[in-house]
């Protein structure tokens, strides 16, 4: 394989878009960390504006097209619920652990995605790819070990609790990533974003009314508090808007592998913006994750093709049902 065959337009777009999404995730982490430092603890409220923007922007497009939904609406209700809780858990973790830990532990989504795509999308993974995942998980273990034994640095009020919240949220992210990959390939990107935003906003509003109403009233709003709050929502809106594009191009596994570079940006933020000391285990963990990515990316080319086959299969089945219904109607006439 020569360089021209390797550096295809699809590859370049996937890499560039992946790094753009990685920077967006880093900015959301920075915003959440800033809000946590200011004592603002309203994780669901942070995501609410993002869901509203998704519903307004993509909902308007969906209504203008006036086409029937390609997937059942209650699937989007469940997806919205899982997505809201995933964001809640990860943003909540910033109250207890460091931004670097959140960014590193967030890559727990990768093994979750691999298991889910293998079970439900019938994606096949080589031994080399699975070895890469194991090495990535080993890096996660180093992060938890570092947080458990580091008492001389600013790592949060309860690092272990924060780490567990991130892992739980990352698991739910795996569910949403795989679901979105399926919907974007078998249904429609605009439909996905519109209904995810609509139902996500409803779930968020209910959760805010129940558990965050008092917290919002106690916040002393200022430019310093509003800027990271709005910045988080805008970054999340852009992230959600472009994730389906990368999912369609490269799949959910590539998405989460691309997001691992956000760990590097998180370390730089922690060193230069917060002037904090970073434990040496973080660098060891990041090196392990990097090695795992290299090993993973060296697999065969047919790994993600089964996802398209599943999506194409469901589309063909839906078309077949429509044809059969049309045929029966013609016979009735």
Secondary structure, DSSP 8 states (H G I E B T S, - for coil): --HHHHS-HHHHHHHHHHHHHHHHHHHHHHHHHHHHHTT---HHHHHHHHHHHHHHHHHHHHHHHT---SS-HHHHHHHHHHHHHHHHHHHHHTTTS-HHHHHHHGGGHHHHHHHHHHHHS-----HHHHHHHHHHHHHHHHHHHHHHH--SS---S-HHHHHHHHHHHHHHHHHHHHHHHHHHHHS-HHHHHHHHHHHHHHHHHHHIIIIIHHHHHH----HHHHHHHHHHHHHHHHHHHHHHHHHHHH-HHHHHHHHTTHHHHHHHHHHHTS-----HHHHHHHHHHHHHHHHHHTS-TTTTHHHHHHHHHHHHHHHHHHHHHHHHHHHH-
